[in-house]
Amino acid sequence: MGRRQLERLSALAVKKATEPGYHPDGGNLYLQISTTGSKSWIYRYTLNGKERHMGLGSFPDVSLAKARELATASRLLTKTGVDPIAARDSQRSALQRQRTFAECADEYFETHKHTWKNAKHTAQWTNTLKTYAYPFFGSKAISDVSKADILAALTPIWTTKAPTASRVKQRIHAVLDWAAAMDYRHNHDAGIWAQITRALPAAKGNKGNFAACAYKDVASTISAIRMSGSDDAVKLALEFIILTAARTGEVRFAEWSEIDFDEKRRIIPGTRMKSGKEHRVPLSPRALEILEAQKGMHPKLIFPNPKGKAYSDMVFTSALRRLGYEFTVHGFRSSFRDWAAEQTSYPHAVCEAAIAHAQKDKTEAAYFRSDLFDKRRELMNDWALYCTTIESKP
């Protein structure tokens, strides 16, 4: 069989394909599209008279090139009479027996440390886990780490060392989610974090409700959102909301007609703004990447649900709750505003214009007509860089 017969699909065709069913690439590799629009790779083969379907991962997490590589390896096993599913399960079991929570934490650290720009944060990352988590479950198999284990580690410090406890919780969360994605942790329940949050005592100085995410934790929150099991459009829309400091409705109903890729900006009509006035939004490189990823999904809406309509507010709230977060989506505007005030030297007027707040002084507003767009572009680029290159700081 020639290469052309084997490689029938193209990367662009895979991205744009929407019709439910199996789309052959050749060599028993298929792109499977569900009725809800999700895409995954399937290797179909027959061994000992039985047809079997082997999942190779979801798209776009597994690219076309990677799927072909996995399918080729599976075909070689099949030709020698070895069941690739049984071989994979055996390998996973072996890996699972070898990895403890501490080993997974070390591997996660080695994989991600090069992306962390804060030297102090990098140095403290494993130390906090060694001090507060390892004594409870560091030597335990990663699949056996339970809610009770996590609560046993967090409860003693939750009210007495609140900032440290919050960081420990986030790092445990990151390790467990990463281990599940790597197939080291079996039967992982992403919903445990909401239960753990409810079970922890209220920290001193608050009532247990966290309306806004601390800006130091925004990057780790985006990382958790990306790794979550929510629909791709929900994950991208949430990140777009954060990066543009927008109200949820301004993104849920966002339309392609509002985007100017040449000028790298979005213009939201006044009919959808709280102020009733048109609002220009500068788009950072990462925001533009998100828009590129959504191209072709719908002729009008940028972030449509599987039925081609706008998502409800509750979908985004639920996505955060499943990750164990108690703050609101709207609260990310406060996260941005606090960061701008405490970590930058941008003028007050620029920061307020970024979140479309009107001038409170009517006399000043009458003479100050500029929307400070160029300054806001610098501000939003800095915010996007902060959000996407720095894990939660200590």
Secondary structure as UniProt FT lines:
FT   HELIX           3..6
FT   HELIX           11..16
FT   STRAND          21..26
FT   TURN            27..28
FT   STRAND          29..33
FT   TURN            35..36
FT   STRAND          39..47
FT   TURN            48..49
FT   STRAND          50..59
FT   TURN            60..61
FT   HELIX           64..79
FT   TURN            80..81
FT   HELIX           84..98
FT   HELIX           101..112
FT   HELIX           113..115
FT   HELIX           119..132
FT   HELIX           134..137
FT   TURN            138..139
FT   HELIX           142..144
FT   HELIX           147..158
FT   TURN            159..160
FT   HELIX           162..181
FT   TURN            182..183
FT   TURN            190..191
FT   HELIX           192..199
FT   TURN            204..205
FT   HELIX           215..217
FT   HELIX           218..227
FT   HELIX           232..244
FT   HELIX           248..252
FT   HELIX           256..258
FT   STRAND          259..260
FT   TURN            261..264
FT   STRAND          265..268
FT   HELIX           270..272
FT   TURN            274..275
FT   STRAND          279..282
FT   HELIX           285..294
FT   TURN            295..296
FT   TURN            306..307
FT   HELIX           313..322
FT   TURN            323..324
FT   TURN            330..331
FT   HELIX           332..343
FT   HELIX           348..354
FT   TURN            355..356
FT   HELIX           362..367
FT   HELIX           373..389
//
